[in-house]
């Protein structure tokens, strides 16, 4: 006897979720508007103060505006209903956006590092108080935008990417303020590129983590925070289950996880058993989309070996 059930995400679940399209639309709108205005201000004051640093930072911040647009657009696509061609809808667009944002973040880090090394080789004067006040405005805008995404950064990789972009910009702006003040006090021109390199190292570490997790999800890897062995052990100890095979766990989106598995249960099954398992997978592991196939074990399953997909 073979039976299967597909868990529905809105039936009696106990685990809270972070749905970016529903909860963060306002944050994206505010972040895009504020950062677009800030880019324009940096360009205007950068040219007025003849500050290459401000003009370069404006270009970098514009890449972050693009990153926010990508993340917001992916969230919108994730809400689209499934079609006959795309039976899961467009949920994976959020994974692609997170991957693109990780790439943008690493490119921005590289640009900061290259500019810093150039400044070490050929120190440049900093445009004094103009740079300080514009960079201070950047701290306020980017810091406030990062706070809007802070609560969702652990539950959604796409939100985490937006948060890292904004937090990195706030850190860069803080470094610019510190460097400008120190240079005005001491005349040490090397402080500016030295602080920039330190910030690039910190941001690079975060960006690498985001890139690693994004690539993992894009390759249908088990999402971060879920241990395959623990899920297998839980399924194996279920009443009447003698074997678990063909177990797969992957991300449908940056905040939704799916599971399929074959359970050998000679005594058969019923709806109560399947619904209890689904509810426990949701509660323990935040796996909301579970499909379980129950087998009587009278005939060997062709997908039973662990190395068969």
URMOTA-V833368 format. One record per residue. PSI is psi as a letter, one per 20 degrees, with the letter a starting at -180 (999 if undefined). Layout:
psi
PSI
PSI
This chain:
psi
p
p
q
q
q
p
p
p
i
j
o
l
q
i
p
q
q
o
o
g
h
h
i
j
g
g
g
g
g
g
g
g
g
g
h
g
h
h
g
g
g
g
g
g
h
g
h
h
j
l
o
h
g
g
g
g
h
g
g
g
h
h
h
h
g
g
g
g
g
g
g
g
h
h
h
g
h
h
i
q
q
q
r
h
h
n
i
j
b
k
h
i
h
h
g
h
g
h
g
g
h
g
g
g
g
h
g
g
g
g
g
g
g
g
h
g
h
h
h
g
h
n
p
q
q
p
l
c
h
g
g
g
h
g
h
h
h
h
g
g
g
h
g
g
g
h
h
h
i
g
i
j
h
h
i
o
h
g
h
h
g
g
g
h
g
g
h
g
g
h
g
g
h
g
h
g
g
g
g
g
g
h
g
h
h
h
j
n
h
i
g
g
h
g
h
g
h
g
g
h
g
g
h
h
g
g
h
g
g
g
g
g
h
g
h
g
h
h
j
k
r
p
q
p
i
p
o
g
h
h
g
g
h
g
h
h
j
q
p
i
p
i
q
p
r
l
p
p
p
r
p
h
a
i
j
p
p
q
q
q
q
p
p
o
n
h
j
a
r
r
h
g
g
g
h
g
g
g
h
h
h
g
g
g
j
k
o
h
n
p
o
p
p
p
q
h
j
h
q
p
p
i
j
g
q
h
j
p
999
